[in-house]
Amino acid sequence: MKYQAIIFDLDGVICFTDEYHYLAWKQMADSLGVYFDRQINNRLRGVSRMASLEIVLERYSGPALSDERKVELATMKNDIYRESLAQMSPADLSDEVRDTLNGLRERGLKLAIGSSSKNTPFILGQLGLGSFFDAVSDGNNITRSKPDPEVFLKAAEMLGLEPSVCLVVEDAVSGAEAGHAGGFDVACVGDAARAGSGDYNMQSVAELLDITAG
């Protein structure tokens, strides 16, 4: 097989927490009187928490915010978001994703996560995938967000593999750019697939079974 491992982005690929993110950022923005909508929220996909905050604050016109206050605001958002995540369960993992993961594992492929989210371990635990993946690279062990390739390069390093034999799976254009910047082939779903950002642009993650066949 061309690939020895698959490195998955989390949100938008394995699970979908976009609505939780949107509602949490909206509540935080509302507390400052800052306009926030779904179009702005879409710009935050794959972006770190503090970098996302700066995007939200582009329309802020109040008194200057200290670094400490910005950390407070980002923490407020994350606390609201984590309260929503507590509602998640293994039922939120679709049959399609579960069957695809199991099918890839049966072929002997190593499976990893490459996500900018610091909530990755918590989300995986809620989904019943806490110990499923061979490696988890996330916002807790990186310093640079996508489109920088650091998160994927660390995942490959954890697996003991070169990028050339790992396939990245992404739904965000910035994530696809990160994969390519790191020397990975990239399979895309969602927005990134519609933008033609991948080496493979898929309708669903189930197509990974065909891509990795043979």
Backbone as ProteinMPNN parsed JSONL, in Angstrom:
{"seq_chain_A": "MKYQAIIFDLDGVICFTDEYHYLAWKQMADSLGVYFDRQINNRLRGVSRMASLEIVLERYSGPALSDERKVELATMKNDIYRESLAQMSPADLSDEVRDTLNGLRERGLKLAIGSSSKNTPFILGQLGLGSFFDAVSDGNNITRSKPDPEVFLKAAEMLGLEPSVCLVVEDAVSGAEAGHAGGFDVACVGDAARAGSGDYNMQSVAELLDITAG", "coords_chain_A": {"N_chain_A": [[0.842, -1.199, 0.0], [0.369, 2.295, -0.64], [0.206, 4.041, 1.492], [1.015, 4.066, 4.962], [-0.106, 5.041, 7.195], [-2.875, 6.96, 8.497], [-3.715, 10.254, 9.162], [-5.925, 12.034, 10.965], [-7.777, 15.051, 10.992], [-9.798, 16.354, 13.636], [-12.364, 17.789, 14.364], [-15.094, 18.109, 12.251], [-14.316, 16.059, 10.697], [-13.882, 13.523, 12.106], [-15.801, 14.025, 14.059], [-18.485, 16.399, 14.737], [-18.517, 19.481, 15.902], [-19.019, 22.065, 15.339], [-21.307, 23.693, 15.734], [-21.416, 23.925, 18.512], [-19.028, 25.321, 18.935], [-19.647, 27.701, 17.571], [-21.865, 28.735, 19.04], [-20.648, 29.139, 21.522], [-18.581, 31.017, 20.979], [-20.248, 33.06, 20.074], [-21.7, 33.741, 22.383], [-19.609, 34.714, 23.968], [-18.731, 36.868, 22.358], [-21.047, 38.434, 22.33], [-21.046, 39.276, 24.963], [-19.252, 41.309, 24.898], [-20.396, 43.052, 23.224], [-19.817, 42.693, 20.549], [-20.146, 42.2, 17.088], [-20.969, 39.044, 15.689], [-21.105, 36.338, 13.488], [-22.145, 33.4, 11.549], [-20.567, 33.302, 9.285], [-18.212, 34.605, 10.039], [-17.521, 32.811, 12.054], [-16.858, 30.601, 10.524], [-14.352, 31.222, 9.622], [-12.748, 30.546, 11.689], [-12.175, 27.905, 11.762], [-10.001, 25.246, 12.363], [-8.16, 26.932, 13.456], [-6.125, 28.2, 16.121], [-7.125, 28.744, 19.574], [-6.485, 31.319, 20.711], [-5.724, 32.722, 18.428], [-8.122, 32.6, 17.076], [-9.678, 34.168, 18.764], [-8.582, 36.705, 18.247], [-9.504, 37.108, 15.657], [-12.264, 37.243, 16.129], [-12.28, 39.574, 17.599], [-11.814, 41.541, 15.748], [-13.846, 43.276, 15.111], [-14.202, 44.63, 17.405], [-14.538, 47.581, 19.35], [-14.096, 48.795, 21.733], [-12.513, 49.803, 24.878], [-8.94, 49.297, 25.095], [-7.799, 45.937, 25.255], [-6.17, 44.041, 27.672], [-3.509, 41.571, 27.66], [-4.035, 39.721, 29.621], [-6.793, 40.013, 29.974], [-7.655, 39.12, 27.498], [-6.958, 36.426, 27.65], [-8.744, 35.689, 29.64], [-11.159, 36.022, 28.264], [-10.916, 34.108, 26.21], [-10.831, 31.857, 27.793], [-13.379, 31.975, 28.923], [-14.95, 31.456, 26.64], [-14.065, 28.824, 26.11], [-14.889, 27.459, 28.394], [-17.685, 27.586, 28.161], [-17.955, 26.152, 25.783], [-16.927, 23.605, 26.532], [-18.86, 22.821, 28.357], [-20.937, 22.269, 26.638], [-19.781, 20.183, 25.173], [-19.815, 18.182, 27.038], [-22.186, 16.951, 26.692], [-21.824, 15.204, 24.659], [-21.509, 11.849, 23.343], [-20.682, 8.342, 22.698], [-22.666, 7.913, 20.811], [-22.575, 10.065, 19.141], [-20.676, 9.532, 17.29], [-20.603, 8.763, 14.008], [-21.99, 5.952, 12.179], [-20.764, 5.589, 9.739], [-18.209, 6.817, 10.021], [-17.197, 5.282, 12.154], [-17.193, 2.68, 11.012], [-15.427, 3.103, 8.911], [-13.019, 3.767, 10.237], [-12.572, 1.348, 11.604], [-12.315, -0.37, 9.421], [-9.992, 0.589, 8.186], [-8.149, 0.118, 10.214], [-8.219, -2.668, 10.288], [-6.829, -3.229, 7.992], [-4.284, -2.864, 8.744], [-3.268, -0.333, 8.902], [-1.769, 2.441, 10.554], [-3.31, 4.733, 12.763], [-3.972, 8.119, 13.427], [-4.489, 11.261, 15.191], [-4.558, 14.659, 14.216], [-4.963, 17.591, 15.384], [-5.791, 21.01, 16.042], [-7.077, 21.585, 18.364], [-7.191, 22.002, 21.881], [-8.938, 20.594, 23.33], [-9.047, 18.055, 22.426], [-8.346, 15.451, 23.706], [-10.463, 15.248, 25.588], [-12.763, 15.294, 23.944], [-12.361, 12.976, 22.379], [-12.54, 11.071, 24.401], [-15.229, 11.393, 25.16], [-16.446, 10.428, 22.873], [-15.875, 7.786, 22.993], [-13.432, 7.027, 22.042], [-11.079, 7.22, 23.374], [-8.704, 5.716, 23.723], [-8.205, 4.755, 21.239], [-6.66, 5.651, 19.002], [-3.374, 5.478, 17.506], [-1.63, 7.541, 17.844], [-1.837, 10.853, 19.124], [-1.779, 14.057, 18.218], [-2.082, 17.344, 19.16], [-3.589, 20.514, 20.151], [-2.362, 20.74, 22.581], [0.285, 20.078, 22.382], [1.583, 21.586, 20.512], [2.919, 24.61, 19.06], [2.3, 26.193, 16.979], [-0.369, 26.958, 14.857], [-2.44, 25.444, 12.285], [-2.319, 27.05, 9.122], [0.304, 26.07, 9.466], [2.414, 23.219, 9.392], [3.024, 21.864, 11.753], [1.436, 20.303, 13.605], [0.749, 17.992, 12.193], [3.237, 17.014, 11.438], [4.285, 16.368, 13.934], [2.534, 14.323, 14.63], [3.213, 12.362, 12.713], [5.828, 11.934, 13.506], [5.402, 10.848, 16.063], [4.319, 8.44, 15.278], [6.472, 7.31, 14.12], [7.008, 7.537, 11.418], [7.613, 8.68, 8.022], [6.399, 11.7, 6.419], [5.715, 11.147, 3.747], [4.533, 8.643, 3.642], [2.226, 8.886, 4.978], [-1.198, 9.761, 5.085], [-3.062, 12.66, 5.239], [-6.191, 13.69, 6.549], [-8.623, 16.057, 6.038], [-10.984, 18.779, 6.611], [-10.901, 21.469, 6.367], [-9.655, 24.248, 4.517], [-7.316, 25.504, 5.415], [-6.219, 23.447, 6.888], [-5.708, 21.534, 4.92], [-3.764, 22.916, 3.51], [-1.8, 22.94, 5.483], [-1.171, 20.225, 5.637], [-0.074, 19.728, 3.054], [2.075, 21.492, 3.178], [3.672, 20.181, 4.956], [4.571, 18.04, 3.54], [2.833, 15.957, 3.112], [0.411, 13.818, 1.494], [-2.997, 14.711, 0.919], [-6.318, 14.084, 1.83], [-9.535, 15.29, 1.329], [-12.628, 16.4, 2.804], [-15.87, 17.971, 2.988], [-15.736, 21.556, 3.233], [-13.087, 21.925, 2.314], [-12.844, 19.947, 0.374], [-14.755, 20.805, -1.451], [-13.494, 23.076, -2.296], [-11.491, 22.003, -3.72], [-9.055, 21.36, -2.538], [-7.582, 19.105, -1.911], [-5.448, 16.193, -2.565], [-7.034, 14.108, -2.93], [-10.403, 14.543, -3.27], [-13.144, 14.146, -1.468], [-16.49, 12.826, -1.155], [-17.291, 11.654, 1.181], [-15.897, 10.292, 4.256], [-15.792, 7.584, 4.008], [-14.758, 6.962, 1.549], [-12.09, 6.684, 1.921], [-11.496, 4.042, 2.246], [-11.47, 3.041, -0.321], [-9.409, 4.585, -1.417], [-7.184, 3.695, -0.022], [-7.016, 1.079, -0.729], [-5.401, -1.873, -1.994]], "CA_chain_A": [[0.0, 0.0, 0.0], [1.105, 3.552, -0.711], [0.187, 4.698, 2.797], [1.141, 3.241, 6.158], [-0.858, 5.678, 8.289], [-3.842, 8.023, 8.199], [-3.755, 11.255, 10.233], [-7.217, 12.702, 10.851], [-8.264, 16.188, 11.753], [-10.882, 15.879, 14.499], [-13.662, 18.438, 14.17], [-15.462, 18.186, 10.844], [-13.909, 14.804, 10.042], [-14.293, 12.441, 13.001], [-17.037, 14.462, 14.702], [-18.922, 17.73, 14.307], [-18.835, 20.342, 17.05], [-19.046, 23.438, 14.844], [-22.398, 24.455, 16.337], [-20.99, 24.223, 19.878], [-18.042, 26.403, 18.829], [-20.334, 28.928, 17.166], [-22.668, 29.263, 20.141], [-19.75, 29.603, 22.589], [-17.981, 32.279, 20.533], [-21.315, 34.054, 19.994], [-21.982, 34.207, 23.736], [-18.476, 35.53, 24.392], [-18.759, 38.11, 21.588], [-22.19, 39.214, 22.809], [-20.702, 39.885, 26.251], [-18.473, 42.514, 24.589], [-21.13, 43.852, 22.248], [-19.134, 42.533, 19.26], [-20.918, 41.457, 16.099], [-20.403, 37.745, 15.338], [-22.061, 35.513, 12.747], [-21.623, 32.104, 11.118], [-19.512, 33.519, 8.301], [-16.991, 34.843, 10.821], [-17.212, 31.546, 12.721], [-16.239, 29.683, 9.561], [-12.931, 31.594, 9.501], [-12.038, 30.06, 12.871], [-11.982, 26.459, 11.674], [-8.611, 24.834, 12.292], [-7.32, 28.008, 13.99], [-5.972, 28.079, 17.567], [-8.089, 29.504, 20.373], [-6.112, 32.725, 20.836], [-5.789, 33.323, 17.096], [-9.556, 32.753, 16.804], [-10.131, 35.332, 19.524], [-8.167, 37.918, 17.536], [-10.427, 37.27, 14.526], [-13.537, 37.698, 16.7], [-12.106, 40.948, 18.09], [-11.588, 42.49, 14.653], [-14.925, 44.266, 15.119], [-14.266, 45.229, 18.739], [-14.179, 49.008, 19.306], [-14.083, 49.318, 23.092], [-11.197, 50.077, 25.456], [-7.914, 48.308, 24.788], [-7.853, 44.74, 26.088], [-4.855, 43.53, 28.066], [-3.294, 40.158, 27.36], [-4.713, 38.957, 30.666], [-8.227, 40.033, 29.679], [-7.876, 38.246, 26.334], [-6.93, 35.052, 28.15], [-10.014, 35.493, 30.339], [-12.215, 35.875, 27.261], [-10.73, 32.811, 25.56], [-11.208, 30.847, 28.784], [-14.84, 32.02, 28.982], [-15.454, 30.716, 25.482], [-13.772, 27.404, 26.23], [-15.731, 26.899, 29.452], [-19.02, 27.417, 27.573], [-17.821, 25.078, 24.795], [-16.767, 22.32, 27.212], [-20.161, 22.451, 28.92], [-21.688, 21.656, 25.534], [-19.134, 18.916, 24.83], [-20.167, 17.183, 28.046], [-23.387, 16.269, 26.217], [-21.46, 14.249, 23.619], [-21.378, 10.451, 23.747], [-20.366, 7.504, 21.529], [-23.742, 8.007, 19.817], [-22.249, 11.153, 18.224], [-19.764, 9.008, 16.277], [-21.477, 8.174, 12.992], [-21.676, 4.586, 11.747], [-19.836, 5.686, 8.61], [-16.864, 7.075, 10.537], [-16.777, 4.113, 12.943], [-16.897, 1.576, 10.105], [-14.222, 3.458, 8.152], [-11.877, 3.618, 11.138], [-12.34, -0.075, 11.843], [-11.841, -0.955, 8.173], [-8.59, 0.996, 8.001], [-7.373, -0.584, 11.232], [-8.128, -4.07, 9.875], [-5.828, -3.317, 6.932], [-2.964, -2.702, 9.332], [-2.832, 1.057, 8.872], [-1.729, 3.184, 11.802], [-4.286, 5.819, 12.755], [-3.591, 9.2, 14.346], [-5.231, 12.523, 15.167], [-3.791, 15.891, 14.111], [-5.969, 18.631, 15.6], [-5.333, 22.195, 16.767], [-7.884, 21.763, 19.566], [-6.699, 21.526, 23.163], [-9.986, 19.747, 23.893], [-9.048, 16.778, 21.709], [-8.476, 14.263, 24.567], [-11.793, 15.211, 26.181], [-13.726, 14.927, 22.898], [-12.158, 11.557, 22.049], [-13.09, 10.302, 25.509], [-16.695, 11.439, 25.073], [-16.86, 9.618, 21.725], [-15.483, 6.402, 23.201], [-12.213, 6.791, 21.269], [-9.986, 7.722, 24.195], [-7.462, 4.946, 23.537], [-8.306, 4.089, 19.936], [-5.656, 6.058, 18.021], [-1.979, 5.143, 17.79], [-0.965, 8.786, 18.235], [-2.693, 12.042, 19.156], [-1.075, 15.338, 18.211], [-3.163, 18.324, 19.273], [-3.234, 21.852, 20.615], [-1.604, 20.679, 23.824], [1.717, 19.811, 22.168], [2.086, 22.381, 19.391], [3.007, 26.052, 19.294], [1.867, 26.886, 15.759], [-1.614, 26.407, 14.321], [-2.604, 25.312, 10.842], [-1.733, 26.191, 8.086], [1.624, 25.52, 9.754], [2.277, 21.761, 9.404], [3.59, 21.272, 12.968], [0.604, 19.286, 14.254], [0.833, 16.758, 11.411], [4.614, 16.519, 11.524], [4.428, 15.725, 15.237], [1.803, 13.057, 14.578], [4.04, 11.411, 11.966], [6.976, 11.62, 14.369], [4.913, 9.935, 17.09], [4.1, 7.142, 14.636], [7.751, 6.826, 13.619], [6.882, 7.439, 9.965], [7.841, 9.863, 7.211], [5.171, 12.252, 5.849], [5.421, 10.584, 2.427], [3.737, 7.415, 3.75], [1.055, 9.223, 5.794], [-2.249, 10.532, 4.413], [-3.804, 13.562, 6.121], [-7.609, 13.855, 6.204], [-9.002, 17.396, 6.505], [-12.189, 19.411, 6.063], [-10.65, 22.91, 6.266], [-8.614, 24.607, 3.543], [-6.068, 25.752, 6.143], [-5.681, 22.153, 7.265], [-5.137, 20.937, 3.711], [-2.51, 23.648, 3.263], [-0.835, 22.461, 6.472], [-0.723, 18.907, 5.215], [0.817, 19.853, 1.901], [3.304, 22.17, 3.609], [4.488, 19.207, 5.667], [4.99, 16.967, 2.653], [1.844, 14.886, 3.142], [-0.755, 13.808, 0.63], [-4.155, 15.145, 1.7], [-7.672, 13.738, 1.394], [-10.416, 16.322, 1.883], [-14.088, 16.354, 2.8], [-16.456, 19.258, 3.366], [-15.345, 22.793, 2.561], [-11.808, 21.763, 1.619], [-13.097, 19.156, -0.835], [-15.474, 21.663, -2.406], [-12.506, 24.028, -2.814], [-10.502, 21.265, -4.497], [-7.778, 21.54, -1.855], [-6.906, 17.851, -1.624], [-5.023, 15.262, -3.607], [-8.278, 13.378, -3.089], [-11.514, 15.354, -2.776], [-14.114, 13.086, -1.225], [-17.849, 13.119, -0.694], [-17.4, 11.163, 2.548], [-14.677, 9.633, 4.732], [-15.824, 6.177, 3.601], [-13.945, 6.806, 0.34], [-10.722, 6.333, 2.31], [-11.335, 2.602, 2.07], [-11.083, 2.841, -1.729], [-8.116, 5.243, -1.641], [-6.107, 2.91, 0.592], [-7.082, -0.315, -1.184], [-4.348, -2.339, -2.88]], "C_chain_A": [[0.877, 1.248, 0.0], [1.231, 4.191, 0.666], [0.298, 3.676, 3.924], [0.323, 3.791, 7.32], [-1.804, 6.733, 7.747], [-3.878, 8.949, 9.412], [-5.003, 12.11, 10.028], [-7.256, 14.012, 11.627], [-9.456, 15.684, 12.561], [-12.23, 16.49, 14.13], [-13.954, 18.612, 12.686], [-15.076, 16.954, 10.059], [-14.371, 13.613, 10.871], [-15.627, 12.775, 13.67], [-17.343, 15.887, 14.269], [-19.356, 18.542, 15.526], [-18.889, 21.811, 16.637], [-20.122, 24.281, 15.533], [-22.056, 24.835, 17.776], [-19.981, 25.373, 19.879], [-18.741, 27.727, 18.546], [-21.086, 29.551, 18.35], [-21.788, 29.795, 21.269], [-19.082, 30.922, 22.207], [-19.034, 33.391, 20.493], [-21.625, 34.611, 21.385], [-20.856, 35.095, 24.254], [-18.491, 36.885, 23.686], [-19.895, 39.021, 22.068], [-21.866, 39.926, 24.124], [-19.89, 41.161, 26.073], [-19.212, 43.459, 23.654], [-20.504, 43.791, 20.871], [-19.996, 41.707, 18.314], [-20.209, 40.154, 15.745], [-21.466, 36.931, 14.614], [-21.384, 34.234, 12.265], [-20.519, 32.249, 10.066], [-18.176, 33.794, 8.995], [-16.558, 33.55, 11.502], [-16.484, 30.577, 11.787], [-14.756, 29.983, 9.383], [-12.094, 31.013, 10.63], [-11.69, 28.575, 12.782], [-10.504, 26.117, 11.492], [-7.635, 25.837, 12.871], [-7.259, 27.878, 15.51], [-6.944, 29.011, 18.295], [-7.744, 30.993, 20.43], [-6.121, 33.434, 19.488], [-7.25, 33.528, 16.682], [-10.103, 33.979, 17.518], [-9.777, 36.622, 18.797], [-9.069, 38.176, 16.327], [-11.767, 37.803, 15.028], [-13.445, 39.172, 17.096], [-11.84, 41.969, 16.99], [-12.642, 43.59, 14.629], [-15.083, 44.924, 16.487], [-13.792, 46.683, 18.687], [-14.149, 49.64, 20.696], [-12.677, 49.631, 23.576], [-10.216, 48.945, 25.145], [-7.989, 47.14, 25.776], [-6.434, 44.269, 26.401], [-4.735, 42.066, 27.665], [-4.024, 39.283, 28.369], [-6.219, 38.887, 30.398], [-8.545, 39.14, 28.483], [-7.864, 36.777, 26.749], [-8.233, 34.732, 28.881], [-11.148, 35.24, 29.348], [-12.13, 34.525, 26.563], [-11.129, 31.685, 26.505], [-12.721, 30.793, 28.944], [-15.446, 31.202, 27.845], [-15.254, 29.22, 25.661], [-14.622, 26.743, 27.308], [-17.145, 26.638, 28.932], [-19.012, 26.226, 26.607], [-17.742, 23.71, 25.479], [-18.058, 21.877, 27.894], [-21.021, 21.773, 27.861], [-21.113, 20.285, 25.187], [-19.5, 17.806, 25.803], [-21.419, 16.409, 27.646], [-23.055, 15.185, 25.192], [-21.304, 12.84, 24.199], [-20.969, 9.636, 22.527], [-21.442, 7.537, 20.445], [-23.476, 9.114, 18.807], [-21.211, 10.746, 17.179], [-20.607, 8.275, 15.251], [-21.044, 6.748, 12.643], [-20.651, 4.604, 10.625], [-18.406, 5.891, 9.09], [-16.352, 5.867, 11.309], [-16.373, 2.961, 12.019], [-15.632, 1.84, 9.295], [-12.974, 3.285, 9.012], [-11.549, 2.15, 11.365], [-11.809, -0.769, 10.588], [-10.387, -0.634, 7.898], [-7.686, 0.263, 8.983], [-7.174, -2.056, 10.839], [-7.101, -4.279, 8.765], [-4.407, -3.114, 7.45], [-2.428, -1.29, 9.286], [-2.773, 1.629, 10.287], [-2.663, 4.383, 11.674], [-3.917, 6.847, 13.818], [-4.535, 10.381, 14.197], [-4.231, 13.666, 15.051], [-4.749, 17.064, 14.179], [-5.387, 19.792, 16.379], [-6.027, 22.36, 18.115], [-7.202, 21.201, 20.806], [-7.715, 20.614, 23.848], [-10.009, 18.351, 23.275], [-9.165, 15.57, 22.638], [-9.87, 14.119, 25.173], [-12.832, 14.744, 25.164], [-13.592, 13.45, 22.548], [-12.724, 10.666, 23.147], [-14.611, 10.248, 25.464], [-17.217, 10.54, 23.954], [-16.553, 8.136, 21.907], [-14.228, 6.018, 22.442], [-10.96, 7.184, 22.053], [-8.664, 7.015, 24.001], [-7.4, 4.28, 22.17], [-7.11, 4.38, 19.031], [-4.24, 5.73, 18.477], [-1.18, 6.361, 18.228], [-1.984, 9.912, 18.205], [-1.8, 13.266, 19.273], [-2.142, 16.42, 18.203], [-2.656, 19.655, 19.815], [-2.442, 21.879, 21.9], [-0.109, 20.465, 23.611], [2.289, 20.55, 20.964], [2.136, 23.852, 19.789], [2.51, 26.849, 18.101], [0.637, 26.184, 15.182], [-1.54, 26.237, 12.81], [-2.874, 26.704, 10.263], [-0.276, 25.787, 8.292], [1.473, 24.002, 9.899], [2.675, 21.086, 10.71], [2.754, 20.128, 13.531], [0.672, 17.953, 13.509], [2.232, 16.159, 11.458], [4.851, 15.824, 12.863], [3.697, 14.385, 15.274], [2.619, 11.992, 13.852], [5.24, 10.981, 12.797], [6.576, 10.633, 15.466], [4.724, 8.522, 16.54], [5.409, 6.506, 14.167], [7.77, 6.683, 12.113], [7.203, 8.764, 9.289], [6.508, 10.386, 6.664], [4.759, 11.596, 4.534], [4.571, 9.321, 2.481], [2.513, 7.619, 4.644], [0.076, 10.056, 4.969], [-2.997, 11.353, 5.449], [-5.24, 13.683, 5.627], [-8.111, 15.139, 6.85], [-10.326, 17.855, 5.901], [-12.001, 20.913, 5.869], [-9.518, 23.177, 5.281], [-7.283, 24.838, 4.248], [-5.413, 24.446, 6.562], [-5.06, 21.432, 6.087], [-3.812, 21.605, 3.359], [-1.418, 23.184, 4.229], [-0.281, 21.101, 6.083], [0.258, 18.967, 4.068], [2.138, 20.508, 2.281], [4.248, 21.214, 4.322], [4.964, 18.05, 4.808], [4.056, 15.772, 2.631], [0.925, 14.947, 1.928], [-1.961, 14.11, 1.512], [-5.445, 14.683, 1.035], [-8.639, 14.684, 2.088], [-11.877, 15.926, 1.814], [-14.581, 17.776, 3.067], [-15.963, 20.434, 2.55], [-14.065, 22.633, 1.754], [-11.97, 20.955, 0.345], [-13.789, 20.001, -1.888], [-14.539, 22.691, -3.027], [-11.436, 23.337, -3.663], [-9.118, 21.294, -3.876], [-6.973, 20.261, -1.681], [-6.317, 17.158, -2.838], [-6.18, 14.333, -3.936], [-9.369, 14.251, -2.49], [-12.744, 14.464, -2.712], [-15.498, 13.631, -0.873], [-18.027, 12.698, 0.76], [-16.109, 10.454, 2.946], [-14.64, 8.169, 4.32], [-14.979, 5.928, 2.349], [-12.497, 6.49, 0.664], [-10.457, 4.845, 2.133], [-10.947, 2.278, 0.632], [-9.697, 3.42, -1.986], [-6.964, 4.388, -1.138], [-6.122, 1.45, 0.163], [-5.879, -0.634, -2.08], [-2.963, -1.955, -2.404]], "O_chain_A": [[1.973, 1.26, 0.561], [2.248, 4.813, 0.972], [-0.25, 2.577, 3.848], [0.088, 3.097, 8.309], [-1.574, 7.319, 6.689], [-4.048, 8.498, 10.545], [-5.118, 12.825, 9.032], [-6.824, 14.075, 12.778], [-10.062, 14.677, 12.195], [-13.124, 15.797, 13.646], [-13.154, 19.193, 11.953], [-15.452, 16.806, 8.896], [-15.156, 12.789, 10.401], [-16.481, 11.903, 13.828], [-16.573, 16.507, 13.535], [-20.421, 18.313, 16.098], [-18.814, 22.699, 17.486], [-19.885, 25.439, 15.875], [-22.369, 25.942, 18.215], [-20.06, 26.281, 20.706], [-18.469, 28.74, 19.191], [-20.954, 30.744, 18.621], [-22.134, 30.789, 21.907], [-19.022, 31.845, 23.021], [-18.741, 34.536, 20.839], [-21.794, 35.819, 21.545], [-21.11, 36.11, 24.903], [-18.294, 37.923, 24.317], [-19.716, 40.232, 22.194], [-22.344, 41.033, 24.375], [-19.836, 41.999, 26.973], [-18.716, 44.538, 23.33], [-20.639, 44.736, 20.093], [-20.512, 40.652, 18.686], [-18.998, 40.144, 15.524], [-22.604, 36.843, 15.076], [-20.204, 34.006, 12.533], [-19.634, 31.399, 9.978], [-17.137, 33.276, 8.584], [-15.37, 33.226, 11.527], [-15.605, 29.829, 12.214], [-13.983, 29.092, 9.031], [-10.867, 30.987, 10.543], [-10.983, 28.052, 13.643], [-9.841, 26.628, 10.59], [-6.423, 25.638, 12.798], [-8.247, 27.483, 16.13], [-7.504, 29.936, 17.707], [-8.615, 31.838, 20.22], [-6.481, 34.608, 19.404], [-7.577, 34.51, 16.017], [-10.893, 34.736, 16.955], [-10.595, 37.54, 18.738], [-9.364, 39.327, 16.006], [-12.342, 38.71, 14.426], [-14.408, 39.924, 16.947], [-11.66, 43.151, 17.282], [-12.372, 44.705, 14.183], [-16.016, 45.701, 16.693], [-12.776, 46.988, 18.063], [-14.172, 50.864, 20.829], [-11.748, 49.716, 22.773], [-10.61, 47.794, 24.958], [-8.213, 47.333, 26.971], [-5.605, 44.12, 25.503], [-5.731, 41.407, 27.367], [-4.566, 38.235, 28.018], [-6.842, 37.84, 30.571], [-9.584, 38.48, 28.457], [-8.663, 35.98, 26.258], [-8.763, 33.629, 28.754], [-11.987, 34.365, 29.557], [-13.149, 33.87, 26.347], [-11.696, 30.679, 26.077], [-13.295, 29.713, 29.083], [-16.331, 30.373, 28.055], [-16.163, 28.433, 25.398], [-15.032, 25.592, 27.155], [-17.736, 25.598, 29.224], [-19.929, 25.404, 26.606], [-18.409, 22.766, 25.058], [-18.321, 20.678, 27.996], [-21.744, 20.819, 28.152], [-21.858, 19.338, 24.938], [-19.498, 16.63, 25.441], [-21.69, 15.338, 28.189], [-23.899, 14.343, 24.885], [-21.009, 12.665, 25.381], [-20.913, 10.178, 21.423], [-21.163, 7.224, 19.287], [-24.073, 9.122, 17.73], [-20.899, 11.528, 16.281], [-21.255, 7.28, 15.574], [-19.876, 6.389, 12.796], [-19.773, 3.743, 10.561], [-17.49, 5.215, 8.621], [-15.199, 5.468, 11.142], [-15.331, 2.337, 12.221], [-14.858, 0.923, 9.023], [-11.981, 2.716, 8.558], [-10.384, 1.755, 11.322], [-10.955, -1.651, 10.677], [-9.634, -1.488, 7.43], [-6.587, -0.163, 8.626], [-6.096, -2.617, 11.034], [-6.563, -5.376, 8.612], [-3.444, -3.185, 6.687], [-1.259, -1.06, 9.597], [-3.631, 1.331, 11.118], [-2.788, 4.972, 10.601], [-3.593, 6.501, 14.954], [-5.276, 10.493, 13.22], [-3.185, 13.653, 15.701], [-5.291, 17.489, 13.158], [-4.575, 19.589, 17.281], [-5.611, 23.188, 18.925], [-6.7, 20.078, 20.796], [-7.393, 19.943, 24.828], [-10.899, 17.554, 23.574], [-10.017, 14.716, 22.391], [-10.401, 13.013, 25.266], [-13.678, 13.905, 25.474], [-14.596, 12.747, 22.431], [-13.319, 9.627, 22.863], [-15.212, 9.2, 25.697], [-18.296, 9.959, 24.07], [-16.929, 7.318, 21.068], [-13.972, 4.835, 22.215], [-9.91, 7.449, 21.467], [-7.608, 7.639, 24.102], [-6.627, 3.344, 21.967], [-6.598, 3.478, 18.368], [-3.945, 5.706, 19.672], [-0.163, 6.227, 18.908], [-2.885, 9.926, 17.365], [-1.149, 13.482, 20.295], [-3.016, 16.421, 17.337], [-1.451, 19.884, 19.921], [-1.905, 22.92, 22.278], [0.682, 20.644, 24.537], [3.349, 20.19, 20.453], [1.474, 24.275, 20.737], [2.317, 28.06, 18.204], [0.618, 24.961, 15.039], [-0.68, 26.818, 12.147], [-3.608, 27.475, 10.88], [0.33, 25.214, 7.386], [0.489, 23.544, 10.479], [2.671, 19.858, 10.785], [3.303, 19.088, 13.898], [0.654, 16.895, 14.137], [2.39, 14.94, 11.511], [5.54, 14.806, 12.921], [4.18, 13.426, 15.875], [2.711, 10.855, 14.313], [5.622, 9.811, 12.794], [7.316, 9.696, 15.765], [4.94, 7.536, 17.244], [5.454, 5.316, 13.856], [8.46, 5.816, 11.577], [7.083, 9.83, 9.892], [5.58, 9.602, 6.464], [3.567, 11.502, 4.241], [3.951, 8.954, 1.483], [1.845, 6.658, 5.024], [0.487, 10.956, 4.237], [-3.51, 10.808, 6.426], [-5.479, 13.769, 4.422], [-8.035, 15.295, 8.069], [-10.737, 17.395, 4.836], [-12.853, 21.566, 5.267], [-8.544, 22.426, 5.22], [-6.237, 24.421, 3.75], [-4.187, 24.347, 6.59], [-4.016, 20.794, 6.221], [-2.857, 20.939, 2.958], [-0.256, 23.051, 3.845], [0.92, 20.853, 6.184], [1.308, 18.326, 4.108], [3.194, 20.132, 1.773], [5.465, 21.399, 4.304], [5.681, 17.173, 5.289], [4.44, 14.691, 2.184], [0.687, 16.029, 1.391], [-1.956, 13.807, 2.705], [-5.64, 14.866, -0.167], [-8.569, 14.859, 3.304], [-12.311, 15.221, 0.902], [-13.784, 18.673, 3.339], [-15.792, 20.335, 1.335], [-13.964, 23.145, 0.639], [-11.314, 21.238, -0.658], [-13.457, 19.929, -3.071], [-14.761, 23.132, -4.155], [-10.581, 23.998, -4.253], [-8.114, 21.259, -4.588], [-5.793, 20.324, -1.335], [-6.637, 17.486, -3.981], [-6.301, 13.834, -5.055], [-9.275, 14.656, -1.331], [-13.312, 14.078, -3.733], [-15.642, 14.743, -0.366], [-18.811, 13.3, 1.492], [-15.321, 10.061, 2.086], [-13.566, 7.568, 4.285], [-14.534, 4.804, 2.116], [-11.745, 6.071, -0.216], [-9.32, 4.436, 1.899], [-10.181, 1.345, 0.39], [-8.895, 2.813, -2.695], [-5.894, 4.355, -1.746], [-5.313, 0.66, 0.65], [-5.402, 0.222, -2.825], [-1.973, -2.284, -3.057]]}, "name": "protein", "num_of_chains": 1, "seq": "MKYQAIIFDLDGVICFTDEYHYLAWKQMADSLGVYFDRQINNRLRGVSRMASLEIVLERYSGPALSDERKVELATMKNDIYRESLAQMSPADLSDEVRDTLNGLRERGLKLAIGSSSKNTPFILGQLGLGSFFDAVSDGNNITRSKPDPEVFLKAAEMLGLEPSVCLVVEDAVSGAEAGHAGGFDVACVGDAARAGSGDYNMQSVAELLDITAG"}
